Amino acid sequence: MTTVPASIPVLRWAAERASINDVELERRFRKWSAWLTGAAQPTLKQLESFARLTHIPFGCFFLSEPPQVALPVPDFRTLRDTPLAEPSTELIDTLYLCQQRQHWFREYAQMQGMPRLHFVGRARLSDEPITVADDMRRTLEISQPQRQSLSTWTEALRSLIAKADNAGVLVMVSSIVGSNSHRNLDVGEFRGFVLADDLAPLIFLNGADSKSAQMFTLAHELAHIWLGESGVSNSNAGRVPEQNVERWCNRVAAELLVPLDELRKVHKPNAPVAKEIQSLARFFKVSTLVALRRLYDAGFIDEATLWQYYDEEISRLETIAKERKNDGGDFYRTMGARTGKRFARAVLTSTLEGQTLFRDAFRLLGVRKSETFYEHASFILGHQS
């Protein structure tokens, strides 16, 4: 049986990037340990199978050393203000898929004669966050009383996504790569990213995150669009990022969701901090971390109190996340969220009008069967409002 000289450093690197341990690899490939010592080599079929398993291009296994992998957009992700390690294949594949979708929509928008979006790149880092947040509210037609009337964080998030969609922003939410339920996205790696463009601005939210956290990420990425800056973020309301861009976007997002003037009106100064942040989170439909940070921004708590409750909230939220169970929701609603309604409507309409090939539509929407496509079209185009 013919074997191939796969690079040992690349084999190790691929396994580590895919987070597959040696026990699992020994089960799948009986001579895995021998491959790593050079005592044996994989067959062509085995190496092709390993490449598919780890989502690494086949040709990489003949390089002497692992390739340097970089994101195609600026990387603003940090952990305690230290740049994160090499991006996973899940993140990179999701970015490339969204870039393909953005490229398609941009051409579609040009063919349809859609106007350029003047709010993209309208702001500067030197602008006051409160001024930019006000501009965002006017442009997106966000009303604080309307947001407060929504009963759940899920409704509030859907409302904000719909506002962005109506303004011309493609918003996509998913916890997996494309439609592959075996490739989960890690919130610890990234919370979202933005691809700035004046015809097809695109925001992707990591759907594995909580609804309230997604709300802040969406507001943060909208600030990126106003700035005209693409990038990948793991934005966190509590921490203050080192990068100027991320710090500015966090301040704009916080002001957009919890205006200090509104906060001062409803704040109860005698309430315990733990109880107050829960109350404010429900009132503004944000996470308790955002509420906590805004109490500090308003001068109602000092820095020591901020970090005391911040650490407690992080622990509490992590426990909730582990216990949370998600049944997946309605299939077609989930499909619509993954691609974004604005994008899905455009692809479906273009395909049904004969302007886009069905095979291209299937690839862009992540469907495999005609039946699924038509059911998706009925759901999306039947809910135009």
N, C-alpha and C positions, 0 to 999 in steps of 0.2 A: 504494500500500500504506500503510495507516494506521500511524503511529508513535506512541509514547507518550513523554512528557517525563520520563524517568527521572533521578533525582538523581545528578549526577556524583560528589559526595562519597560517597554511599551505594554507588555502583557500585565505586569504588576500595576502600572499606572491606570490602565483601562479598568481593572478590577476595583481599584481604590475609588476611581471616579464614579463607578456604578454602584458603590457601596455593597458589593457582593463579597461575602466572606469565603475563606478557603474551604470550609465544610460544604457549603452549597456548590462551590465550583468543583470540588472533588466528586460530588454526587453527579454533576452533569458531565464532567470530563474526567474520566478515571485516572488519567496520567497528568493531571494539573500540577501536582508537586514536582513531577519529573520535568515538565515544561519549564518550570521556574529555575531548575538547576542546570538545564541543558542536557540532562540525561535522555530526554525524549523530545520529539517535536510533534506538533499537531498535524493532522492531515488537512488538506485543503478544505474539506467539508467541515471539519471541526473548527478551523479558524474562521470560516464564514459564519458558522453558528455562534461562535464567541463574539464576533464583531456585531452581529445582530443583537445579541444579549446585552452587550455593553453600549450599544449605539455609537460605536466608533467606526469611522470609515476604514474599509478593509486595507487600503494602501498604507495606513499609518503603522501597521504591524511590521512593516519592513524598514522602518526608520531606526537608526541606531539609538536615538533617545526620544522620549515623548515630545510631541509638538507643543509649542507655546500657544495656549488658548486664550484669546482675548474677546471681550464683548464687542459687537459692532457699534455700540453707542457708549457714551461716557458712563463710567461705573461710579456711582455715588454711595455704594453700599459700604458700611463699616460695622465693626463690632468693637464697642468701646473706643470708637474713633480710630481704629486700626483697619486698613483695607482688608477685605475678606479674601479668602483663598480663591484659587482658580474656579471659575464658574462651572456648574454642572452641565451635563449634556441636556438635561431637562430645561434649564433656563435658556441655554443657547438655542435649542430647537424651538422653544416657544417664541423667542425673539425673532428668529428667522421666519417662522410661520406668520407672525404679525406683520413683519416687513413685507412679505408677499401679499398679504391682505391689503395693507396700506397702498402698495404699488398698484394693485388692481383698482382700488377705489379711487385713487388719484386720477388714473386714466379715465375711469367712468365719469368722475366729476367734470373733467375737462370736456369730454364728449357731450355731457348734458348741459354744459355752459354754466355750471354752478359758480357762484361768486366766491372770491377768496375771503377768508375769515380774518377780519382786520384786528381781532383781539389777539391773534397768535403773534407773539413777540412785541406786544404793545407796551409791556412793562420793562423796567430796568431795575437792577439791584439797588440803585440809589433811591428808588421810589419807596415811600413809606408803606409798609404792609397794610395799614388800615385804609389807605387810599386805594390800593390795588384790590383789596377785599371788597370795598364798596363798588368798584367798577365791575368786579366779577358778579356781585349780586344783581346789579342792573342788567348786565348782559345775559346772565342765565335766568333772570326773572325769579330770583330766590326771595321768598318772603319768610321772615322769621315766624310770624304767627301761623302761616301755613305749615311750616315744618313742625311747630309745636303741636299742631292739631293731629299729627300722625301718631298712631297708637304704639307702633313698634319700630325698632331699629331697622328691621327688614323693609318696612314701608318707607321709612325715611331714606334709606339707601337707594331703593328703587326710584324714589322721587328725584333724588339728586342725579342719578344716572340718566333719567328721562330728561331732566333739564339740560344736561350736557349734550345728550343725543339731539335734542331739538335745536341746540345752538350750532350743531355741526361737528361735534366731537364723537369719534368712534370709541365706545367704551366696551371692553370685553372682560368678562369675569370667568375664571375657571380655576379648578384645583388640580387639573391634569394637563398633560401635553396633548394638544389637539383633542381628539376623541378617544385617546388610549387610556383606559381606566387603570392600566397597570403601571403607568408612569405618573406618579404623584409629584406635585410641586411642593417644595419645602418653604414654609414661612420663615424659617430661620435663615434661609439664603436670600430671599427677597420678598417684598410685599407688593411691589408693582413696578411698572416702568411706563415711560411715555416716549412716543415718537412724534416730535413736533413737526408740523407741516401746515401751511396756510390753506390747503385744500382738503387734507385728510389727516388731521391730528388724531392720534390714536393713544388711548390709555388702556393698559392691561392691569387688572387687579388680581392678586393671588386669592382665589376663592377659598383656599384652606384657612384663611384668616377669619376672625370674627366679623360680624356685620358692622359693629361699631368701629373696629380697627380699619375695615375697608373704607368706611366713611372718611376717616382722616387721610388715608392713602389717596383716595379719589380727590379730595380737596388739595392735597399736596401736589399731585400730578397736574391738576388744573392750573396751579400756580406756575408749574414748569412750562405749561403751554403759553400762559400769559408772558412768560419770560422768553419763550421761543427756544428752550433748552431741552434736548432729548436726554434720556438717562435712565438708569436702573437704580431704584431706591429700596431701602428697608426703613422708611421713615417711621419714626417713633415720636409720639407727642411729648413724652416726658423728657427725653434726652435732648441736649442742645448740640447738634452736629458741628464738627470742626469746619467743614467746607462752607464757604459763604453762600453758595447756591442753595444747599440743603437747609441751612439755618434760616435763610430768607423765605424759602418755600414753606417751612414749618410755621413761621410767624404769620404768613398770609393765610395758610390753611386754618390755623387756630382762630384767627380773627374772623374768617369767613363763617366758621361753624359756631363759634361762641364769641360774639362781639362783646368787648369789655363793657360797653355802655349798658348792654342788656344784662350782662352778668351782675353788674353793680346794683341793678334794680331788683334782682331776685335773690341775691345772696343773703343768707341768714347768718349773721356774724356770731351768734351764740350757739349755733349748731355744732356738734362734734364733726371733725373733718371727715371721718369715714362715712358718716351719715350724709353730710353735705355733698360730697362728690357723687354719691349715689343719686341724690335728688337732682343735682345739676345735670348728671349724665342722662337721666330720664327726661328732663325738661328740654335739653338741647339736642337729644338723640345722638350723643357722642359717647366715647368710651370714658370710663372713670379716670383714665390717665390724662385725657384731654382736659377734663374738668379740673383735675388736680393741678395741672400745669397752668391753667387760666387763673386759678385762685392765687398762684404765686405771681403770675404776670400782673395781676391787679393789686398786688401788695397785701393780700389778706392773710397769707402765711409766709413764714420765712423759709430760707433755703434748707435749713436742717429739717423742718417739718415736711417740706416737699420730698426730700429723699427718704425720709422715714416711711411715709405713706406710699411713696413710689415703689419701694422694694416690697412692701406688704401687698400692694395691688398686683405687682408682677407675679408674685407667688400664688395669689388667689386666682388670677386669670389663667395661669398655666394649669392649675388644678381643674378649673372649669373646662378648659380646652381638652384635657385628657378624658374627661367624663362625658363630653358632648358627643352625641350620636346624631348622624345625619343620614336620613333615608334617601337622599338624592333629589327629593322633590319631583315635580312634574317633569317628565322627560323632555317635552318640546319647549317648556319654559326654560329648562336648563340649557338646551341647545341654543335658544335665542340669546341667553346670557353669555354663552361662550364666544359667540361671534359678534354680539352686539346687534340690537334691532336695526339700527341704521344701516349697518353693513349687510346684514342678512336680507333686508328689504331690497337693497340695491342689487345684490347677486341674484336673488330669486326673480325679481322683475326683469332683469337683463336676460336671464336664461329663458324665462317663459316667453319673452319677446323675440327670442332667437339671436340675440346679440352675443351671448356667452355660451360656449359649449357645455353640455351637461357634465362631461368629465372634469372640466375646470371648476364648475360649480360644486361638484361633489368634493373635490380636493379642498377648495376654499372653505366650505361649510363643514367639512369633516363627516360627510355621510357616504354610505356605500351602496345603498339601494334606492331605486326610483321611488318605491313606496314611501320610504322615509322622507325623501326630498319633497314629494307632493303633500305629505302630512305636515311637514315643516312649513311649506308655503301656505297651506290652508290656515295654520295657526298664526304665523307672523303677519301675512297679508290680511287676515281676517281680524287682526287686532291693531289696525293702523293707528288708532288713537293712543 
